[in-house]
Amino acid sequence: MDSNFNFDVVDDFFRKFIQHYFEDMSVYDTFANKHPITFLHTRLAVDFGCTFYALKADEIPCVDGTTVRALAAVCVHDDIVAEGVASSPRHAKLKASQNALQILEEMSAADFRAKYKCDCRERQEEHEEEEPETAEE
């Protein structure tokens, strides 16, 4: 790049039209947290301490001109918790997440661990205990 290039035009454009969107990011903090897929991840990983789950989706093959459909499933420890069918994998994941959240809504962490045989939190705690502490000098 030429060292004589003047970035003032770019800088002025950024300050005038873009920067104000980044001044207060707090408006976006709750936006993603309320999205069903993000909320499901938080419910499973943080509330229940589970690390062995997946949200999978794919299109269902069409037969003779039928409408394309997609199926998504929320799996926890190889058990299907919920599924969703929609016109695209993206929308199917959304439906599956919403359905899973309804199922998990009233479930306590102890009930979740018993029903899905989840010992992720205990295994994580054991792993942390086994790691030697490093002394800082």
C-alpha positions as CSV (number, residue, x, y, z in Angstrom):
1,M,0.0,0.0,0.0
2,D,1.2,3.5,-0.8
3,S,2.3,5.4,2.3
4,N,0.7,8.5,0.9
5,F,-2.8,7.1,1.1
6,N,-5.1,9.3,3.1
7,F,-7.4,7.4,5.5
8,D,-9.2,10.6,6.6
9,V,-12.1,9.9,4.2
10,V,-12.6,6.4,5.5
11,D,-12.2,7.6,9.1
12,D,-14.8,10.4,8.6
13,F,-17.2,7.9,7.0
14,F,-16.8,5.5,9.9
15,R,-17.3,8.2,12.5
16,K,-20.3,9.8,10.7
17,F,-22.3,6.7,9.6
18,I,-21.1,3.6,11.6
19,Q,-19.5,4.3,14.9
20,H,-22.7,5.2,16.7
21,Y,-23.9,1.6,16.3
22,F,-21.0,0.4,18.4
23,E,-21.2,3.0,21.2
24,D,-23.8,1.2,23.3
25,M,-23.6,-2.5,22.7
26,S,-25.9,-3.3,25.7
27,V,-28.9,-3.2,23.4
28,Y,-27.6,-6.3,21.7
29,D,-26.8,-8.2,24.9
30,T,-30.3,-9.6,25.5
31,F,-31.1,-10.0,21.8
32,A,-29.1,-13.1,21.2
33,N,-29.7,-14.5,24.7
34,K,-33.4,-14.7,23.9
35,H,-33.0,-16.6,20.6
36,P,-34.3,-20.2,21.1
37,I,-31.1,-21.8,19.9
38,T,-28.8,-19.7,22.1
39,F,-31.2,-20.1,25.0
40,L,-31.2,-23.9,24.6
41,H,-27.4,-23.9,24.6
42,T,-27.4,-21.9,27.8
43,R,-30.0,-24.2,29.4
44,L,-28.1,-27.3,28.6
45,A,-24.5,-26.2,29.1
46,V,-24.9,-23.7,32.0
47,D,-28.0,-24.7,33.9
48,F,-27.7,-28.5,33.5
49,G,-23.9,-28.7,33.0
50,C,-24.2,-30.9,30.0
51,T,-21.6,-31.0,27.3
52,F,-22.8,-34.0,25.3
53,Y,-25.6,-32.6,23.2
54,A,-26.1,-31.6,19.6
55,L,-28.6,-29.8,17.3
56,K,-28.6,-31.6,14.0
57,A,-30.6,-30.7,10.8
58,D,-30.8,-31.8,7.2
59,E,-33.1,-31.7,4.3
60,I,-35.5,-34.6,3.6
61,P,-35.2,-35.8,0.0
62,C,-38.1,-34.7,-2.3
63,V,-40.2,-37.2,-4.0
64,D,-41.8,-36.3,-7.4
65,G,-42.1,-32.5,-6.9
66,T,-43.1,-32.5,-3.2
67,T,-42.1,-29.5,-1.2
68,V,-38.6,-29.5,0.2
69,R,-38.7,-30.2,4.0
70,A,-36.0,-30.2,6.6
71,L,-35.9,-32.1,9.9
72,A,-33.9,-31.1,12.9
73,A,-33.4,-32.9,16.2
74,V,-32.0,-32.0,19.6
75,C,-30.0,-34.9,21.0
76,V,-28.7,-35.3,24.5
77,H,-26.5,-38.3,25.3
78,D,-27.7,-40.0,22.2
79,D,-31.4,-39.6,23.1
80,I,-33.7,-37.4,21.0
81,V,-35.2,-34.7,23.2
82,A,-37.2,-32.9,20.5
83,E,-37.5,-32.4,16.8
84,G,-38.8,-29.9,14.4
85,V,-39.8,-30.0,10.7
86,A,-39.8,-26.9,8.5
87,S,-39.0,-25.6,5.0
88,S,-35.3,-25.2,5.7
89,P,-32.7,-26.6,8.1
90,R,-32.4,-23.2,9.7
91,H,-36.1,-23.0,10.5
92,A,-36.2,-26.7,11.5
93,K,-33.4,-26.0,14.1
94,L,-35.4,-23.1,15.5
95,K,-38.5,-25.3,15.9
96,A,-36.6,-28.2,17.4
97,S,-35.0,-25.8,19.9
98,Q,-38.3,-24.3,20.8
99,N,-39.8,-27.8,21.3
100,A,-36.8,-28.9,23.4
101,L,-37.1,-25.7,25.6
102,Q,-40.7,-26.6,26.3
103,I,-39.7,-30.1,27.4
104,L,-36.8,-28.9,29.5
105,E,-38.6,-25.8,30.9
106,E,-39.9,-27.3,34.2
107,M,-37.1,-29.9,34.5
108,S,-34.7,-29.6,37.4
109,A,-31.0,-30.3,36.9
110,A,-31.3,-33.5,39.0
111,D,-34.3,-34.6,36.9
112,F,-32.4,-33.9,33.7
113,R,-29.3,-35.8,34.8
114,A,-31.5,-38.8,35.8
115,K,-33.6,-38.9,32.7
116,Y,-30.7,-38.4,30.2
117,K,-28.1,-40.2,32.3
118,C,-25.9,-37.1,32.2
119,D,-22.8,-37.1,34.3
120,C,-21.0,-34.3,32.4
121,R,-20.7,-32.0,35.4
122,E,-19.4,-34.7,37.7
123,R,-16.8,-35.8,35.0
124,Q,-15.7,-32.2,34.6
125,E,-15.3,-31.8,38.4
126,E,-13.2,-35.0,38.5
127,H,-11.1,-33.8,35.6
128,E,-10.4,-30.5,37.4
129,E,-9.4,-32.3,40.6
130,E,-7.0,-34.5,38.7
131,E,-5.1,-31.5,37.0
132,P,-2.1,-30.5,39.1
133,E,-2.1,-26.9,40.2
134,T,0.6,-24.8,38.8
135,A,2.5,-22.6,41.1
136,E,2.9,-19.0,40.0
137,E,6.4,-17.6,40.6
